[in-house]
Amino acid sequence: MLFEKIQVKLNDKNKVFKLKDRYRKEWPDLNISRYFAGNNLDQHIMLLDKFMPGYVLDYNLIKNGFFIDYKILPGIPLELCVNKVIKEDVVNICIEHLKTTWPYAHYDWSSNNILVDHDSVHLIDWDNIQDYSKDFTLETMINRLIKKINQ
């Protein structure tokens, strides 16, 4: 399979590649629990399957690391969305989504992890899903999202 590298964060060693039918995220070491809020890879995949059925296409250990393949979801990042109505509704949509995953939360509601597809919204990059306190989640996540939308 040929992959096109699409993202490498400066402060992160993981890499994201795009294939014709999926995204592959690779982590360069086997200390898996440091990436997924203390969960091992199987526990993390179980959470993703519970809250995003069909999103994970494959996962495995590789030499000196591991990978997860994700389904390509439709839409553009919220930060590129020009539809003001959708942008204003995203906070409510995320709160409604949080109700379906509670006590677990996506946590990383940044504008590049929210895809807008016409009148639908999809969350991607679930690396930080874990059990958060309700007060922390609502205050931190909503304030962060509102700040990003208003930039």
DSSP file (Angstrom, degrees, kcal/mol; ACC not computed):
  #  RESIDUE AA STRUCTURE BP1 BP2  ACC     N-H-->O    O-->H-N    N-H-->O    O-->H-N    TCO  KAPPA ALPHA  PHI   PSI    X-CA   Y-CA   Z-CA
    1    1 A M              0   0    0      0, 0.0     2,-0.5     0, 0.0    18,-0.0   0.000 360.0 360.0 360.0 137.2    0.0    0.0    0.0
    2    2 A L        -     0   0    0      2,-0.0     2,-0.4     0, 0.0    18,-0.3  -0.858 360.0-166.0 -99.7 131.7    1.2    3.5   -0.8
    3    3 A F        -     0   0    0     -2,-0.5     2,-0.6    16,-0.1    16,-0.2  -0.886  15.4-144.8-117.0 147.2    0.6    6.2    1.7
    4    4 A E  E     -A   18   0A   0     14,-1.9    14,-2.8    -2,-0.4     2,-0.4  -0.959  23.9-130.6-107.0 120.2    0.8    9.9    1.5
    5    5 A K  E     +A   17   0A   0     -2,-0.6    12,-0.3    12,-0.2     3,-0.1  -0.566  34.3 168.8 -70.9 127.1    2.1   11.5    4.7
    6    6 A I  E     +     0   0A   0     10,-2.8     2,-0.3    -2,-0.4    11,-0.2   0.619  55.1  22.8-116.0 -17.1   -0.3   14.3    5.5
    7    7 A Q  E     +A   16   0A   0      9,-1.4     9,-2.1     2,-0.0     2,-0.3  -0.963  42.1 166.6-156.3 134.0    0.6   15.4    9.0
    8    8 A V  E     -A   15   0A   0     -2,-0.3     2,-0.2     7,-0.2     7,-0.1  -0.900  30.2-140.7-140.8 116.5    3.4   15.4   11.5
    9    9 A K    >   -     0   0    0      5,-0.5     3,-1.3    -2,-0.3    -2,-0.0  -0.519  15.5-128.9 -75.7 143.5    3.0   17.6   14.5
   10   10 A L  T 3  S+     0   0    0      1,-0.3    -1,-0.1    -2,-0.2     0, 0.0   0.859 107.8  38.3 -61.8 -36.9    6.2   19.4   15.6
   11   11 A N  T 3  S+     0   0    0      2,-0.0     2,-0.4    -3,-0.0    -1,-0.3   0.266 110.9  70.2 -98.9  12.7    5.9   18.3   19.2
   12   12 A D    <   -     0   0    0     -3,-1.3    -3,-0.0     2,-0.1     0, 0.0  -0.980  61.9-154.2-132.8 140.6    4.5   14.8   18.5
   13   13 A K        +     0   0    0     -2,-0.4    -1,-0.1    -5,-0.1     2,-0.1   0.552  64.5 104.3 -92.0  -7.0    6.3   11.8   17.0
   14   14 A N        -     0   0    0     13,-0.1    -5,-0.5    11,-0.0     2,-0.3  -0.371  57.6-150.3 -74.2 158.5    3.2   10.2   15.6
   15   15 A K  E     -AB   8  26A   0     11,-2.3    11,-3.0    -7,-0.1     2,-0.4  -0.942   5.1-149.3-129.8 148.1    2.5   10.4   11.9
   16   16 A V  E     -AB   7  25A   0     -9,-2.1   -10,-2.8    -2,-0.3    -9,-1.4  -0.976  15.6-174.6-120.6 131.5   -0.7   10.4    9.8
   17   17 A F  E     -AB   5  24A   0      7,-3.1     7,-2.8    -2,-0.4     2,-0.5  -0.912  16.0-139.4-122.4 149.6   -0.9    9.0    6.3
   18   18 A K  E     -AB   4  23A   0    -14,-2.8   -14,-1.9    -2,-0.3     2,-0.2  -0.946  19.5-179.5-111.9 128.9   -3.8    9.1    3.8
   19   19 A L  E >   - B   0  22A   0      3,-3.2     3,-0.6    -2,-0.5   -16,-0.1  -0.690  47.7 -92.9-111.6 170.9   -4.6    6.0    1.7
   20   20 A K  T 3  S+     0   0    0    -18,-0.3     3,-0.1    -2,-0.2   -17,-0.0   0.864 122.6  20.0 -53.5 -40.0   -7.3    5.8   -0.9
   21   21 A D  T 3  S+     0   0    0      1,-0.1    51,-0.6    50,-0.0     2,-0.3   0.297 126.8  18.0-118.4   9.9   -9.8    4.4    1.6
   22   22 A R  E <   -BC  19  71A   0     -3,-0.6    -3,-3.2    49,-0.2     2,-0.4  -0.993  63.0-114.1-166.7 165.8   -8.5    5.3    5.0
   23   23 A Y  E     -BC  18  70A   0     47,-2.4    47,-3.3    -2,-0.3     2,-0.5  -0.927  27.4-155.5-107.1 141.3   -6.3    7.3    7.3
   24   24 A R  E     -BC  17  69A   0     -7,-2.8    -7,-3.1    -2,-0.4     2,-0.5  -0.977   4.7-165.8-118.2 127.6   -3.4    5.6    9.1
   25   25 A K  E     -BC  16  68A   0     43,-2.7    43,-2.1    -2,-0.5     2,-0.4  -0.958  10.1-165.6-111.0 126.9   -2.0    7.0   12.3
   26   26 A E  E     -BC  15  67A   0    -11,-3.0   -11,-2.3    -2,-0.5    41,-0.2  -0.914   9.5-159.2-116.1 139.7    1.3    5.6   13.4
   27   27 A W  E     - C   0  66A   0     39,-2.7    39,-1.7    -2,-0.4   -13,-0.1  -0.951  16.4-139.5-114.4 137.4    3.0    5.9   16.8
   28   28 A P  S    S+     0   0    0      0, 0.0     2,-0.3     0, 0.0    37,-0.1   0.270  75.0  43.0 -88.8  12.3    6.7    5.3   17.0
   29   29 A D  S    S-     0   0    0     37,-0.1    37,-0.1     2,-0.0    -2,-0.1  -0.943  74.7-120.1-147.7 172.9    7.0    3.4   20.2
   30   30 A L  S    S+     0   0    0     -2,-0.3     2,-2.1     1,-0.1     3,-0.2   0.307  78.5 107.3 -99.3   8.5    5.3    0.6   22.2
   31   31 A N    >   +     0   0    0      1,-0.2     3,-1.3     2,-0.1     4,-0.3  -0.472  43.4 163.7 -82.7  68.1    4.4    2.7   25.3
   32   32 A I  G >>  +     0   0    0     -2,-2.1     3,-1.9     1,-0.3     4,-1.0   0.829  59.1  64.1 -61.6 -39.3    0.8    2.6   24.2
   33   33 A S  G 34>S+     0   0    0      1,-0.3     5,-2.4    -3,-0.2    -1,-0.3   0.729  92.0  65.0 -64.5 -20.6   -0.8    3.7   27.5
   34   34 A R  G <45S+     0   0    0     -3,-1.3     3,-0.3     1,-0.2    -1,-0.3   0.711 105.2  46.0 -73.4 -16.8    0.9    7.1   27.4
   35   35 A Y  T <45S+     0   0    0     -3,-1.9    -1,-0.2    -4,-0.3    -2,-0.2   0.745 112.6  45.7 -93.4 -26.4   -1.1    7.9   24.3
   36   36 A F  T ><5S-     0   0    0     -4,-1.0     3,-2.3     3,-0.4    -1,-0.2  -0.307 118.4 -88.9-121.4  48.5   -4.6    6.8   25.3
   37   37 A A  T 3 5S-     0   0    0      1,-0.3    -3,-0.2    -3,-0.3     3,-0.1   0.845  93.0 -47.6  52.9  39.8   -5.1    8.1   28.8
   38   38 A G  T 3 <S+     0   0    0     -5,-2.4    -1,-0.3     1,-0.3    -5,-0.2   0.352 109.0 126.9  86.9  -6.5   -3.6    5.0   30.4
   39   39 A N    <   -     0   0    0     -3,-2.3    -3,-0.4    -6,-0.3    -1,-0.3  -0.510  58.1-124.5 -80.6 151.0   -5.6    2.5   28.3
   40   40 A N     >  -     0   0    0     -2,-0.2     4,-2.4    -3,-0.1     5,-0.2  -0.384  37.2 -94.7 -82.6 175.2   -3.9   -0.2   26.3
   41   41 A L  H  > S+     0   0    0      1,-0.2     4,-2.5     2,-0.2     5,-0.2   0.904 124.6  49.4 -61.1 -44.4   -4.5   -0.4   22.6
   42   42 A D  H  > S+     0   0    0      1,-0.2     4,-2.2     2,-0.2    -1,-0.2   0.899 111.5  49.6 -63.7 -39.9   -7.3   -3.0   22.8
   43   43 A Q  H  > S+     0   0    0      2,-0.2     4,-2.0     1,-0.2    -1,-0.2   0.911 111.5  49.5 -64.0 -41.7   -9.1   -0.9   25.5
   44   44 A H  H  X S+     0   0    0     -4,-2.4     4,-2.3     1,-0.2    -2,-0.2   0.924 111.0  48.8 -62.9 -44.5   -8.8    2.2   23.3
   45   45 A I  H  X S+     0   0    0     -4,-2.5     4,-2.8     1,-0.2    -1,-0.2   0.885 108.0  55.0 -63.9 -38.5  -10.2    0.4   20.3
   46   46 A M  H  X S+     0   0    0     -4,-2.2     4,-1.8     2,-0.2    -1,-0.2   0.908 108.7  48.3 -61.2 -41.6  -13.1   -1.0   22.4
   47   47 A L  H  X S+     0   0    0     -4,-2.0     4,-2.3     2,-0.2     5,-0.3   0.926 112.4  48.3 -63.6 -44.4  -14.0    2.6   23.4
   48   48 A L  H  X S+     0   0    0     -4,-2.3     4,-3.0     1,-0.2     7,-0.2   0.910 111.1  50.2 -63.3 -41.3  -13.8    3.8   19.8
   49   49 A D  H  < S+     0   0    0     -4,-2.8    -1,-0.2     1,-0.2    -2,-0.2   0.848 111.3  50.4 -64.5 -33.6  -16.0    0.8   18.6
   50   50 A K  H  < S+     0   0    0     -4,-1.8    -2,-0.2    -5,-0.2    -1,-0.2   0.924 124.6  25.4 -69.6 -44.5  -18.6    1.7   21.3
   51   51 A F  H  < S+     0   0    0     -4,-2.3    -2,-0.2     1,-0.2    -3,-0.2   0.668 135.5  29.3 -98.5 -18.7  -18.9    5.4   20.5
   52   52 A M  S >< S-     0   0    0     -4,-3.0     3,-2.3    -5,-0.3     4,-0.4  -0.490  80.2-161.9-137.6  64.8  -17.9    5.4   16.8
   53   53 A P  T 3  S+     0   0    0      0, 0.0    -4,-0.1     0, 0.0    -3,-0.1  -0.220  77.5  11.8 -54.5 132.3  -18.9    2.0   15.4
   54   54 A G  T 3  S+     0   0    0      2,-0.2    17,-0.1     1,-0.0    -5,-0.1   0.364  95.2 109.2  84.6  -5.4  -17.0    1.3   12.1
   55   55 A Y    <   +     0   0    0     -3,-2.3    16,-3.1    -7,-0.2     2,-0.6   0.887  67.9  64.0 -71.6 -39.8  -14.6    4.2   12.5
   56   56 A V  E     +D   70   0A   0     -4,-0.4    14,-0.2    14,-0.2    -2,-0.2  -0.769  58.1 175.6 -87.9 123.0  -11.6    1.9   13.2
   57   57 A L  E     -     0   0A   0     12,-2.9     2,-0.3    -2,-0.6    13,-0.2   0.774  64.5 -15.2 -95.3 -31.9  -10.8   -0.2   10.2
   58   58 A D  E     -D   69   0A   0     11,-1.2    11,-3.5     2,-0.0    -1,-0.4  -0.977  56.1-179.4-165.3 157.8   -7.6   -2.0   11.4
   59   59 A Y  E     +D   68   0A   0     -2,-0.3     2,-0.3     9,-0.3     9,-0.2  -0.964  14.5 144.6-160.7 153.7   -5.0   -1.7   14.1
   60   60 A N  E     -D   67   0A   0      7,-1.8     7,-2.5    -2,-0.3     2,-0.3  -0.980  46.8 -84.7-175.3 168.5   -1.9   -3.6   15.0
   61   61 A L  E     -D   66   0A   0     -2,-0.3     5,-0.3     5,-0.2     2,-0.3  -0.665  42.1-175.4 -82.9 145.6    1.6   -3.5   16.4
   62   62 A I  E >   -D   65   0A   0      3,-2.4     3,-2.1    -2,-0.3     2,-0.1  -0.805  47.4 -53.8-130.5 174.8    4.4   -2.8   14.0
   63   63 A K  T 3  S-     0   0    0      1,-0.3     3,-0.1    -2,-0.3    -1,-0.0  -0.325 124.5 -12.2 -55.0 119.5    8.2   -2.8   14.4
   64   64 A N  T 3  S+     0   0    0      1,-0.2     2,-0.3    -2,-0.1    -1,-0.3   0.788 137.5  19.0  58.5  32.9    8.9   -0.4   17.3
   65   65 A G  E <  S- D   0  62A   0     -3,-2.1    -3,-2.4   -35,-0.1     2,-0.3  -0.975  73.7-107.2 173.7-157.8    5.3    1.0   17.4
   66   66 A F  E     -CD  27  61A   0    -39,-1.7   -39,-2.7    -5,-0.3     2,-0.3  -0.964  17.8-149.8-156.4 167.0    1.7    0.5   16.4
   67   67 A F  E     -CD  26  60A   0     -7,-2.5    -7,-1.8    -2,-0.3     2,-0.4  -0.956   5.0-156.4-141.1 159.8   -0.9    1.9   14.1
   68   68 A I  E     -CD  25  59A   0    -43,-2.1   -43,-2.7    -2,-0.3     2,-0.5  -0.992  13.0-149.7-134.2 131.8   -4.6    2.5   13.8
   69   69 A D  E     -CD  24  58A   0    -11,-3.5   -12,-2.9    -2,-0.4   -11,-1.2  -0.884  18.3-162.4-100.5 131.7   -6.4    2.8   10.4
   70   70 A Y  E     -CD  23  56A   0    -47,-3.3   -47,-2.4    -2,-0.5   -14,-0.2  -0.868  22.7-108.1-117.4 146.7   -9.5    5.0   10.4
   71   71 A K  E     -C   22   0A   0    -16,-3.1     2,-0.6    -2,-0.3   -49,-0.2  -0.431  38.9-113.0 -63.8 140.8  -12.5    5.4    8.1
   72   72 A I        -     0   0    0    -51,-0.6    -1,-0.1    -2,-0.1   -54,-0.0  -0.713  34.8-154.5 -78.8 120.1  -12.4    8.6    6.1
   73   73 A L        -     0   0    0     -2,-0.6    49,-0.0     1,-0.1     2,-0.0  -0.711  17.9-108.9 -96.0 148.4  -15.3   10.7    7.2
   74   74 A P        +     0   0    0      0, 0.0     2,-0.2     0, 0.0    48,-0.1  -0.339  69.1  53.9 -73.7 155.7  -16.9   13.3    5.0
   75   75 A G  S    S-     0   0    0     40,-0.1    42,-0.2    46,-0.1    40,-0.1  -0.520  72.3 -85.6 121.7 177.0  -16.6   17.0    5.5
   76   76 A I  E     -E  116   0B   0     40,-2.2    40,-3.1    -2,-0.2     5,-0.1  -0.887  52.9 -85.8-120.3 154.1  -14.1   19.8    5.9
   77   77 A P  E >>  -E  115   0B   0      0, 0.0     3,-2.3     0, 0.0     4,-0.6  -0.303  36.9-120.4 -58.7 143.1  -12.5   21.0    9.2
   78   78 A L  G >4 S+     0   0    0     36,-2.6     3,-1.3    33,-1.0    34,-0.2   0.838 112.0  66.2 -52.2 -36.1  -14.6   23.5   11.1
   79   79 A E  G 34 S+     0   0    0     32,-1.2    -1,-0.3     1,-0.3    33,-0.1   0.735 105.2  43.8 -62.7 -20.5  -11.8   26.0   10.8
   80   80 A L  G <4 S+     0   0    0     -3,-2.3    -1,-0.3    31,-0.2     2,-0.2   0.486  88.9 112.3 -98.6  -5.5  -12.4   26.1    7.0
   81   81 A C    <<  -     0   0    0     -3,-1.3    -3,-0.0    -4,-0.6    34,-0.0  -0.490  41.6-175.8 -73.5 132.8  -16.2   26.2    7.3
   82   82 A V        +     0   0    0     -2,-0.2     2,-1.0     5,-0.0    -1,-0.1   0.471  52.9 107.7-104.2  -5.4  -17.8   29.5    6.1
   83   83 A N     >  -     0   0    0      1,-0.2     4,-2.3     2,-0.1     5,-0.2  -0.638  51.4-168.1 -76.9 103.6  -21.4   28.5    7.1
   84   84 A K  H  > S+     0   0    0     -2,-1.0     4,-2.3     1,-0.2     5,-0.2   0.830  82.8  57.3 -65.4 -33.3  -22.0   30.7   10.1
   85   85 A V  H  > S+     0   0    0      2,-0.2     4,-1.8     1,-0.2    -1,-0.2   0.947 109.7  44.0 -63.6 -47.8  -25.2   28.8   11.1
   86   86 A I  H  > S+     0   0    0      1,-0.2     4,-1.4     2,-0.2    -2,-0.2   0.933 112.2  53.3 -61.8 -45.7  -23.3   25.5   11.3
   87   87 A K  H  < S+     0   0    0     -4,-2.3     4,-0.5     1,-0.2     3,-0.4   0.896 110.7  46.8 -57.8 -40.4  -20.4   27.1   13.2
   88   88 A E  H  < S+     0   0    0     -4,-2.3     4,-0.5     1,-0.2     3,-0.4   0.835 112.7  50.2 -70.2 -31.7  -22.8   28.5   15.8
   89   89 A D  H  X S+     0   0    0     -4,-1.8     4,-2.6     1,-0.2    -1,-0.2   0.650  88.1  85.0 -79.3 -15.5  -24.6   25.2   16.1
   90   90 A V  H  X S+     0   0    0     -4,-1.4     4,-2.9    -3,-0.4     5,-0.2   0.868  85.1  54.8 -60.0 -38.9  -21.4   23.2   16.6
   91   91 A V  H  > S+     0   0    0     -4,-0.5     4,-2.3    -3,-0.4    -1,-0.2   0.948 112.2  43.7 -59.1 -47.8  -21.3   23.9   20.4
   92   92 A N  H  > S+     0   0    0     -4,-0.5     4,-2.5     1,-0.2    -2,-0.2   0.892 113.2  52.0 -64.4 -39.2  -24.8   22.5   20.8
   93   93 A I  H  X S+     0   0    0     -4,-2.6     4,-2.2     2,-0.2    -2,-0.2   0.914 110.8  47.8 -63.1 -42.7  -24.1   19.5   18.5
   94   94 A C  H  X S+     0   0    0     -4,-2.9     4,-2.6     2,-0.2    -2,-0.2   0.887 110.8  51.0 -66.8 -38.8  -20.9   18.7   20.5
   95   95 A I  H  X S+     0   0    0     -4,-2.3     4,-1.7    -5,-0.2    -2,-0.2   0.924 110.8  48.8 -63.7 -43.0  -22.9   18.9   23.8
   96   96 A E  H  X S+     0   0    0     -4,-2.5     4,-0.8     1,-0.2    -2,-0.2   0.899 111.4  50.1 -62.0 -39.7  -25.5   16.6   22.4
   97   97 A H  H >X S+     0   0    0     -4,-2.2     3,-1.0     1,-0.2     4,-0.9   0.907 105.6  56.5 -64.2 -41.1  -22.8   14.2   21.3
   98   98 A L  H >X S+     0   0    0     -4,-2.6     4,-1.5     1,-0.3     3,-0.7   0.865 100.0  59.7 -58.6 -36.6  -21.2   14.4   24.8
   99   99 A K  H 3< S+     0   0    0     -4,-1.7    -1,-0.3     1,-0.2    -2,-0.2   0.810 103.8  51.3 -62.0 -29.0  -24.6   13.2   26.2
  100  100 A T  H << S+     0   0    0     -3,-1.0    -1,-0.2    -4,-0.8    -2,-0.2   0.680 117.9  36.5 -82.6 -17.3  -24.3   10.0   24.1
  101  101 A T  H X< S+     0   0    0     -4,-0.9     3,-2.3    -3,-0.7    -2,-0.2   0.501  91.3 166.3-110.0  -6.8  -20.8    9.2   25.3
  102  102 A W  T 3<  +     0   0    0     -4,-1.5     3,-0.1     1,-0.3    29,-0.1  -0.264  63.5  26.7 -58.7 136.2  -21.0   10.3   28.9
  103  103 A P  T 3  S+     0   0    0      0, 0.0    29,-1.5     0, 0.0    -1,-0.3  -0.980 121.7  65.9 -86.3   3.5  -19.1    9.7   31.2
  104  104 A Y  E <   -G  131   0C   0     -3,-2.3     2,-0.4    27,-0.2    27,-0.2  -0.601  68.7-167.1 -86.3 149.9  -16.5    9.4   28.4
  105  105 A A  E     -G  130   0C   0     25,-2.3    25,-1.3    -2,-0.2     3,-0.1  -0.991  31.5-136.8-139.2 146.4  -15.6   12.5   26.4
  106  106 A H        -     0   0    0     -2,-0.4     2,-1.3    23,-0.2    22,-0.3   0.898  36.1-174.7 -61.4 -43.7  -13.7   13.1   23.2
  107  107 A Y        +     0   0    0      1,-0.1     2,-1.4    -3,-0.1    -1,-0.2  -0.225  57.7  84.5  75.6 -40.8  -12.0   16.1   24.9
  108  108 A D        +     0   0    0     -2,-1.3     2,-1.9    17,-0.2    16,-0.2  -0.433  47.4 159.9 -95.4  64.6  -10.1   17.5   21.9
  109  109 A W        +     0   0    0     -2,-1.4     2,-0.2    14,-0.1    -1,-0.1  -0.294  19.1 149.5 -80.3  53.4  -12.8   19.6   20.4
  110  110 A S    >   -     0   0    0     -2,-1.9     3,-1.9     1,-0.1     4,-0.3  -0.526  61.7-108.9 -83.7 159.7  -10.4   21.8   18.4
  111  111 A S  T 3  S+     0   0    0      1,-0.3   -32,-1.2     2,-0.2   -33,-1.0   0.695 118.3  55.1 -67.2 -17.9  -11.7   23.2   15.1
  112  112 A N  T 3  S+     0   0    0      1,-0.2    -1,-0.3   -35,-0.2    -3,-0.1   0.544 103.8  55.7 -89.7  -5.5   -9.5   20.9   13.1
  113  113 A N  S <  S+     0   0    0     -3,-1.9    11,-2.6    -5,-0.1     2,-0.5   0.299  94.7  78.1-102.8   6.9  -11.0   17.8   14.8
  114  114 A I  E     - F   0 123B   0     -3,-0.4   -36,-2.6    -4,-0.3     2,-0.4  -0.968  67.3-160.1-118.6 117.0  -14.5   18.7   13.9
  115  115 A L  E     -EF  77 122B   0      7,-3.4     7,-2.6    -2,-0.5     2,-0.5  -0.822   2.6-154.7 -99.4 134.1  -15.6   18.0   10.3
  116  116 A V  E     +EF  76 121B   0    -40,-3.1   -40,-2.2    -2,-0.4     2,-0.4  -0.933  13.5 177.9-109.5 125.8  -18.6   19.8    8.8
  117  117 A D  E >   - F   0 120B   0      3,-2.8     3,-2.3    -2,-0.5     2,-0.5  -0.858  64.6 -66.4-129.5  95.0  -20.5   18.0    6.0
  118  118 A H  T 3  S-     0   0    0     -2,-0.4   -35,-0.1     1,-0.3   -32,-0.1  -0.478 121.1 -14.0  57.5-110.0  -23.5   20.2    4.9
  119  119 A D  T 3  S+     0   0    0     -2,-0.5     2,-0.3    -3,-0.1    -1,-0.3   0.227 122.9  90.4-105.8  15.3  -25.6   20.0    8.1
  120  120 A S  E <   -F  117   0B   0     -3,-2.3    -3,-2.8     2,-0.0     2,-0.4  -0.800  57.5-156.7-108.7 153.0  -23.8   17.1    9.7
  121  121 A V  E     -F  116   0B   0     -2,-0.3     2,-0.4    -5,-0.2    -5,-0.2  -0.994   7.1-170.4-129.9 135.0  -20.8   17.2   12.1
  122  122 A H  E     -F  115   0B   0     -7,-2.6    -7,-3.4    -2,-0.4     2,-0.4  -0.978  14.1-141.8-125.9 138.3  -18.3   14.5   12.7
  123  123 A L  E     +F  114   0B   0     -2,-0.4     2,-0.2    -9,-0.2    -9,-0.2  -0.837  23.8 179.9 -97.3 135.5  -15.6   14.3   15.4
  124  124 A I        +     0   0    0    -11,-2.6   -16,-0.1    -2,-0.4   -12,-0.0  -0.761  49.5  51.8-124.7 174.1  -12.2   12.9   14.5
  125  125 A D        +     0   0    0     -2,-0.2     3,-0.4     1,-0.1   -17,-0.2   0.997  53.4 177.9  60.6  72.0   -8.9   12.3   16.4
  126  126 A W    >   +     0   0    0      1,-0.2     3,-1.7    -3,-0.1    -1,-0.1   0.058  38.0 122.0 -91.4  22.5  -10.2   10.4   19.4
  127  127 A D  T 3  S+     0   0    0      1,-0.3    -1,-0.2   -19,-0.1   -20,-0.1   0.803  74.6  49.6 -57.8 -30.6   -6.8    9.8   21.0
  128  128 A N  T 3  S+     0   0    0     -3,-0.4    -1,-0.3   -22,-0.3   -23,-0.2   0.269  74.6 137.3 -97.1  12.0   -7.9   11.6   24.3
  129  129 A I    <   +     0   0    0     -3,-1.7     2,-0.3   -25,-0.1   -23,-0.2  -0.388  27.9 124.2 -62.7 129.3  -11.1    9.8   24.9
  130  130 A Q  E     -G  105   0C   0    -25,-1.3   -25,-2.3    -2,-0.1     2,-0.8  -0.960  68.3 -66.8-166.8 179.9  -11.5    8.9   28.6
  131  131 A D  E     +G  104   0C   0     -2,-0.3     2,-0.3   -27,-0.2   -27,-0.2  -0.729  57.4 176.3 -82.5 110.7  -13.7    9.3   31.6
  132  132 A Y        -     0   0    0    -29,-1.5     2,-0.1    -2,-0.8   -25,-0.0  -0.809  36.4 -98.4-113.4 156.3  -13.6   13.1   32.6
  133  133 A S     >  -     0   0    0     -2,-0.3     4,-2.7     1,-0.1     5,-0.2  -0.456  32.2-123.8 -69.1 148.6  -15.5   14.9   35.3
  134  134 A K  H  > S+     0   0    0      1,-0.2     4,-2.8     2,-0.2     5,-0.3   0.919 109.6  49.1 -61.8 -45.3  -18.6   16.6   34.0
  135  135 A D  H  > S+     0   0    0      1,-0.2     4,-2.3     2,-0.2     5,-0.4   0.935 113.9  45.8 -61.4 -46.4  -17.5   20.1   35.3
  136  136 A F  H  >>S+     0   0    0      2,-0.2     4,-2.5     1,-0.2     5,-0.5   0.931 114.7  48.4 -61.6 -45.6  -14.1   19.8   33.8
  137  137 A T  I  X>S+     0   0    0     -4,-2.7     4,-2.3     2,-0.2     5,-0.6   0.959 115.4  41.1 -62.2 -53.6  -15.4   18.5   30.5
  138  138 A L  I  X5S+     0   0    0     -4,-2.8     4,-1.7    -5,-0.2     5,-0.5   0.944 120.2  42.6 -63.5 -48.6  -18.1   21.1   30.0
  139  139 A E  I  X5S+     0   0    0     -4,-2.3     4,-1.6    -5,-0.3     5,-0.2   0.961 122.5  36.9 -63.8 -51.9  -16.1   24.1   31.2
  140  140 A T  I  X5S+     0   0    0     -4,-2.5     4,-2.0    -5,-0.4    -3,-0.2   0.944 121.9  41.6 -68.4 -49.4  -12.8   23.2   29.4
  141  141 A M  I  X<S+     0   0    0     -4,-2.3     4,-2.4    -5,-0.5    -3,-0.2   0.915 117.1  44.9 -70.7 -43.6  -14.2   21.8   26.2
  142  142 A I  H  X<S+     0   0    0     -4,-1.7     4,-2.9    -5,-0.6     5,-0.2   0.930 114.4  48.7 -68.5 -43.8  -16.9   24.3   25.5
  143  143 A N  H  X S+     0   0    0     -4,-1.6     4,-2.2    -5,-0.5    -1,-0.2   0.906 112.9  49.0 -61.3 -40.4  -14.7   27.3   26.4
  144  144 A R  H  X S+     0   0    0     -4,-2.0     4,-2.1    -5,-0.2    -1,-0.2   0.915 113.1  46.8 -63.8 -43.2  -12.0   25.9   24.1
  145  145 A L  H  X S+     0   0    0     -4,-2.4     4,-2.5     2,-0.2    -2,-0.2   0.930 111.8  49.4 -66.7 -45.6  -14.5   25.3   21.3
  146  146 A I  H  X S+     0   0    0     -4,-2.9     4,-2.2     1,-0.2    -1,-0.2   0.910 110.7  51.5 -60.2 -42.7  -16.1   28.7   21.6
  147  147 A K  H  < S+     0   0    0     -4,-2.2     4,-0.4    -5,-0.2    -1,-0.2   0.920 111.6  46.7 -60.5 -44.2  -12.7   30.4   21.5
  148  148 A K  H >< S+     0   0    0     -4,-2.1     3,-0.9     1,-0.2    -2,-0.2   0.887 111.5  51.0 -66.2 -39.5  -11.7   28.5   18.4
  149  149 A I  H 3< S+     0   0    0     -4,-2.5    -1,-0.2     1,-0.2    -2,-0.2   0.885 109.4  51.0 -65.5 -38.2  -15.0   29.3   16.6
  150  150 A N  T 3<        0   0    0     -4,-2.2    -1,-0.2     1,-0.2    -2,-0.2   0.475 360.0 360.0 -82.0  -1.1  -14.7   33.0   17.4
  151  151 A Q    <         0   0    0     -3,-0.9    -1,-0.2    -4,-0.4    -2,-0.1   0.496 360.0 360.0 -74.9 360.0  -11.1   33.3   16.0
